[in-house]
Amino acid sequence: MKASAFVYPWDVNGDPRSPGRIAALGVGQVTLAAAYHSTRALTPRHPRHRIVTAEHAAVLYPVDGRWEGRALRPCPAGDWAPGDAYGEAADALTEAGLEVHSWVVLAHNSRLGAEHPETSVVNAYGDRYPWAPCIAQPATRAYLVDLAAEAAVRPGTAGTELESLGWYGLQHLHAHDKTGGVGLGEAGQYLMSLCFCPTCRAGYADLGLDADGLAAAVRTALEPVWQGLPDDGGWAGVEKLLGAEPAAVTRAWRDATARSLQEEAVAAVRAAAPEGFQVLLHADPVSYHVGANPGVDPAHILSVADGVVVPCAGGPALLAPFAEQRREAAVIAANLTVVSGMGGSPGTLATDAARARELGATELRLYHAGLASDADLEAVREGLGAL
């Protein structure tokens, strides 16, 4: 199976041994961050540093003229990825014989929400989520589509993986996170992720729902959750708490909004890219799920993109719905965590990959070559060698 390892530019730049070390794992490809959210990352082998603090969401390359005069525009990175950090790393990785694909984080941007709070998701209580741009707003959508095209199609890049191209919501580690005191379950997470910005309010109204009444219904529905009562889980829990009809309307609005954005962004990337450029989306097969792997309809997304990258940290079960809808040549990549300190299991990579293949995976994605220890990387090398 073809395997690709996730990498940050700061894992490579300034460390001349890094590209060869990654190639020696047995991967033929790297997925290199081109636009990324804020993070604090370990670099356990770098000769110049051990911790990189990316203070805000940023692009890791010089932007072009498309952003001139626009209020919403990507921010350059600071000293953690100066200049064309992506291009420098891509050149070094290519010289080591690795095919480079870009890794582009889209609707996840705390800097955007801080500087332009009107772009953020607003929950039923009026709280803004600065890390979660509302993908229904026209200006935000235009920003995300242009960012996808620019960040994806970098020189020397053969394809892209678009992360968080869909709805973001409450469920995300944000700064020093303190949101786990009440177990919301899937139903509570969905209700707390519904957006009530002016654009979404108008969208609900167009579908026959009064936005004020809907917000009040969401607050009422969440009261048992705040009291600690368990929900039924899944969509049945949403319907029980909110009611089947309003739940269906909110899902219809959100599904249609996400689908159209995904179609626009993929089309923009393809228009900017050379022939044969591969476009994958990080995705979850349950359309009401939110986050870095936003929910999609498998049949629809596989008709739009060249394939998907599917989270498998909790097991490979999410692969099957995509495999059932797979068209010839579509990529279904199983995303396996290989950093033991982050809950990964590099020592069982060969077994996990074989199971993923049984459930329909055609490729592997390994998270994350830069964060893993030497022992983890050795286990990855052995695991890939055994496949």
C-alpha positions in Angstrom: 0.0 0.0 0.0 1.2 3.5 -0.8 2.0 5.4 2.4 2.5 9.1 3.1 3.8 10.7 6.3 2.6 14.0 7.6 5.4 16.6 8.1 5.7 20.2 9.1 8.2 22.5 7.3 10.0 23.1 10.6 10.7 19.4 10.9 12.8 19.6 7.7 14.2 23.1 7.4 17.5 23.4 9.2 17.9 19.7 9.6 19.7 18.2 6.6 19.2 14.7 7.8 15.4 14.9 8.0 14.5 14.2 4.4 16.6 11.0 4.2 15.3 9.9 7.6 11.7 10.2 6.4 12.5 8.4 3.1 14.1 5.6 5.0 10.8 4.9 6.7 9.6 3.3 3.4 7.1 6.0 2.5 7.0 7.3 -1.0 5.2 10.5 -0.2 5.0 13.2 2.4 2.0 15.4 3.2 3.6 18.7 4.0 1.8 21.5 5.8 1.2 24.6 3.7 -1.5 26.4 5.7 -1.8 25.4 9.3 -3.5 26.4 12.6 -1.8 27.5 15.7 0.1 24.7 17.5 2.9 23.9 19.9 4.9 21.1 18.4 7.8 18.9 19.6 10.8 18.4 17.3 12.7 15.6 19.0 15.6 15.3 16.5 16.1 18.9 15.2 19.6 20.2 15.7 18.4 23.7 16.5 15.3 23.4 18.5 13.0 21.0 20.4 9.8 23.0 20.6 8.2 25.1 17.9 5.3 27.4 18.9 3.2 28.5 16.0 1.4 31.4 17.6 -1.5 31.7 15.1 -3.0 30.1 12.0 -0.8 31.0 9.1 0.3 30.2 5.6 3.8 28.8 5.3 4.7 30.4 2.0 4.6 33.9 0.5 1.0 34.8 -0.7 0.3 36.2 -4.1 -1.6 39.3 -5.3 -5.1 37.8 -5.0 -5.4 39.1 -1.4 -4.6 42.8 -2.1 -7.4 45.0 -0.7 -9.3 42.2 0.9 -10.4 42.3 4.6 -10.1 38.5 4.9 -6.7 37.3 4.0 -4.2 34.7 5.3 -1.6 35.7 7.8 2.1 35.0 7.2 3.9 32.8 9.7 6.3 34.3 12.2 9.8 33.1 13.0 8.5 29.5 13.3 8.2 29.3 9.5 9.7 32.3 7.8 9.8 33.1 4.1 8.9 30.2 1.8 9.2 27.6 4.5 7.0 25.2 2.6 8.9 25.6 -0.7 12.3 25.1 1.1 11.1 21.9 2.8 9.4 20.6 -0.4 12.6 21.0 -2.4 14.6 19.1 0.2 12.0 16.3 0.4 11.8 16.0 -3.4 15.6 15.7 -3.6 15.3 12.8 -1.2 13.0 11.0 -3.7 9.8 11.8 -1.9 6.6 13.0 -3.7 5.2 16.1 -1.9 1.6 16.8 -1.4 0.3 19.9 0.4 -1.6 19.8 3.7 -4.1 22.7 3.9 -6.1 23.5 7.0 -9.1 25.6 6.1 -12.1 26.3 8.3 -10.1 26.2 11.5 -8.5 29.6 12.3 -8.5 31.3 15.7 -6.6 34.3 14.3 -9.4 34.9 11.7 -12.0 34.8 14.5 -10.1 37.1 16.7 -9.5 39.8 14.0 -12.9 39.4 12.4 -15.3 38.1 15.0 -18.3 38.4 12.7 -16.9 35.5 10.7 -17.3 33.0 13.6 -19.9 30.4 14.3 -22.4 31.7 17.0 -24.1 29.1 19.1 -27.7 29.2 20.4 -26.6 31.0 23.5 -24.9 33.8 21.5 -21.3 32.6 22.2 -18.9 33.0 19.4 -16.4 30.2 18.4 -13.4 32.2 17.2 -11.6 29.0 16.1 -14.6 28.0 13.8 -15.3 30.2 10.8 -19.0 30.0 9.6 -18.8 28.4 6.2 -22.2 29.7 5.2 -21.0 33.4 5.1 -20.2 34.5 1.5 -17.1 36.4 2.4 -15.7 33.6 4.5 -16.5 31.1 1.7 -14.7 33.2 -0.8 -11.7 33.4 1.5 -11.6 29.6 2.0 -12.0 28.8 -1.7 -9.1 31.1 -2.6 -7.0 29.9 0.2 -7.5 26.3 -0.8 -6.4 27.0 -4.4 -3.4 29.0 -3.4 -2.1 26.9 -0.5 -2.8 23.6 -2.3 -1.0 24.3 -5.6 2.5 25.1 -4.6 5.5 24.6 -6.9 6.8 21.1 -6.9 3.6 19.7 -5.4 1.8 16.7 -6.9 -1.4 16.8 -4.9 -3.2 18.2 -1.9 -5.1 17.1 1.2 -7.7 19.6 2.4 -8.5 19.4 6.1 -11.5 21.0 7.8 -13.3 21.8 4.6 -16.7 21.8 6.2 -18.3 22.7 9.5 -16.3 23.3 12.6 -18.0 23.4 16.0 -17.5 23.1 19.7 -15.5 19.9 19.7 -11.9 21.1 19.4 -9.0 21.5 21.8 -8.7 25.3 22.1 -5.8 26.8 24.1 -6.0 25.3 27.6 -9.2 23.4 27.0 -11.7 23.2 29.9 -14.8 21.9 28.1 -14.9 18.3 29.2 -16.7 18.8 32.5 -20.1 17.7 31.0 -20.3 14.8 28.7 -22.2 16.2 25.7 -22.3 13.1 23.5 -22.9 13.3 19.8 -26.3 14.9 20.2 -25.1 17.6 22.5 -22.0 18.3 20.4 -24.3 18.8 17.3 -26.6 21.2 19.1 -23.7 23.2 20.5 -22.2 23.4 17.0 -25.3 24.8 15.3 -24.6 28.3 14.0 -26.9 31.3 14.6 -25.0 34.0 12.8 -27.1 36.3 10.5 -26.3 34.1 7.4 -27.4 30.9 9.1 -30.4 32.5 10.6 -31.5 33.5 7.1 -30.8 30.0 5.9 -33.0 28.5 8.5 -35.8 31.0 7.6 -35.6 30.1 3.9 -36.3 26.5 5.0 -39.3 27.5 7.1 -37.7 27.7 10.6 -37.9 30.7 12.8 -34.3 31.3 14.0 -35.2 32.7 17.4 -37.6 29.9 18.0 -35.0 27.4 16.9 -32.3 28.9 19.2 -34.8 28.7 22.1 -35.6 25.1 21.3 -31.9 24.2 21.2 -31.3 25.8 24.6 -34.3 23.9 26.0 -33.1 20.7 24.4 -29.7 21.1 26.1 -31.0 21.5 29.6 -31.0 17.7 30.3 -27.5 17.5 29.0 -26.2 20.2 31.3 -27.9 18.3 34.2 -25.7 15.3 33.4 -28.4 13.1 31.8 -27.0 10.9 29.0 -28.3 11.4 25.5 -29.3 8.6 23.2 -26.3 9.1 21.0 -26.1 9.8 17.4 -28.8 11.3 15.2 -31.5 9.7 17.2 -30.4 11.7 20.2 -30.5 14.9 18.3 -34.1 14.1 17.1 -35.2 13.2 20.6 -33.8 16.4 22.1 -34.7 18.9 19.4 -37.6 17.1 17.5 -37.4 15.3 14.3 -38.6 18.0 11.9 -36.4 21.0 13.2 -33.4 18.6 13.4 -33.9 17.6 9.8 -34.1 21.2 8.6 -30.9 22.2 10.4 -29.1 19.2 8.9 -30.4 20.0 5.4 -29.1 23.5 5.7 -25.7 22.4 7.0 -25.3 19.5 4.6 -26.1 21.7 1.5 -23.8 24.5 2.7 -20.9 22.1 3.2 -21.4 20.3 0.0 -21.4 23.5 -2.1 -18.3 24.8 -0.4 -16.5 21.5 -1.0 -17.5 21.6 -4.7 -16.3 25.2 -5.1 -13.0 24.6 -3.3 -12.1 21.4 -5.2 -13.0 23.1 -8.5 -10.8 26.1 -7.6 -7.9 23.8 -6.8 -8.3 21.9 -10.0 -8.5 25.1 -12.0 -5.2 26.3 -10.6 -3.4 22.9 -10.7 -1.6 21.1 -13.5 -3.1 18.0 -15.1 -3.0 14.9 -12.8 -2.9 16.9 -9.6 -4.6 14.8 -6.8 -7.2 16.4 -4.5 -8.2 14.6 -1.3 -10.4 15.7 1.6 -10.0 14.7 5.2 -13.5 13.4 5.9 -15.9 11.5 8.2 -18.7 9.5 6.6 -21.4 10.9 9.0 -22.6 14.2 7.5 -23.5 15.9 10.8 -20.1 15.4 12.4 -17.9 18.5 12.6 -14.2 19.2 13.0 -10.9 18.6 11.2 -12.5 15.6 9.5 -15.9 17.1 8.7 -18.9 15.0 7.9 -19.7 14.3 4.3 -21.9 12.1 2.2 -19.5 9.4 0.9 -21.1 9.0 -2.5 -21.2 12.8 -3.0 -17.6 13.5 -1.9 -16.2 10.7 -4.0 -17.9 12.2 -7.0 -16.3 15.6 -6.3 -12.7 14.8 -5.1 -10.2 12.2 -6.0 -10.6 10.5 -2.6 -10.6 10.9 1.1 -8.3 10.7 4.1 -10.3 8.9 6.9 -9.4 9.1 10.6 -8.7 5.7 12.1 -7.3 6.5 15.5 -10.4 4.9 17.0 -10.3 2.0 14.7 -10.9 1.5 11.0 -14.7 1.3 11.0 -15.2 4.7 9.3 -13.5 3.3 6.1 -16.4 1.0 5.2 -19.0 3.6 4.1 -16.5 5.2 1.7 -15.4 1.8 0.4 -19.0 1.0 -0.4 -19.2 4.1 -2.6 -15.8 3.9 -4.1 -15.4 4.5 -7.8 -12.5 3.1 -9.8 -9.2 4.9 -9.0 -10.6 6.8 -6.0 -8.3 7.0 -3.0 -9.4 5.9 0.4 -6.5 6.6 2.8 -6.6 5.3 6.3 -5.1 7.9 8.7 -3.2 6.0 11.4 -1.5 7.7 14.4 2.0 6.4 14.8 3.1 8.6 17.7 2.8 6.4 20.8 2.8 9.4 23.1 -0.3 10.7 21.4 -2.2 7.4 21.6 -0.8 5.8 18.5 0.4 2.3 18.0 3.3 2.2 15.6 4.2 -1.3 16.8 1.0 -2.7 15.3 1.2 -0.8 12.0 1.4 -3.8 9.8 -1.6 -5.4 11.5 -3.6 -2.2 11.5 -2.8 -1.5 7.9 -3.9 -5.0 6.9 -7.2 -4.5 8.7 -7.7 -1.2 7.1 -7.1 -2.7 3.7 -9.7 -5.4 4.4 -12.2 -2.6 5.1 -11.5 -0.8 1.8 -8.4 1.4 2.4 -6.2 1.8 -0.7 -3.5 3.9 0.9 -2.1 4.9 4.3 -1.5 8.2 6.0 0.9 8.2 9.0 0.5 10.9 11.6 3.2 12.2 12.2 6.8 11.7 11.1 8.1 14.9 12.8 6.4 14.3 16.2 7.3 10.7 16.6 10.2 9.4 18.7 13.1 7.5 17.3 11.6 4.2 18.6 8.3 5.1 17.0 9.9 5.7 13.6 11.8 2.4 13.8 8.5 0.7 14.4 7.1 2.4 11.4 10.0 1.4 9.3 9.6 -2.2 10.4 5.8 -2.1 9.9 6.0 -0.8 6.4 8.7 -3.2 5.5 6.4 -6.1 6.6 3.5 -5.0 4.4 
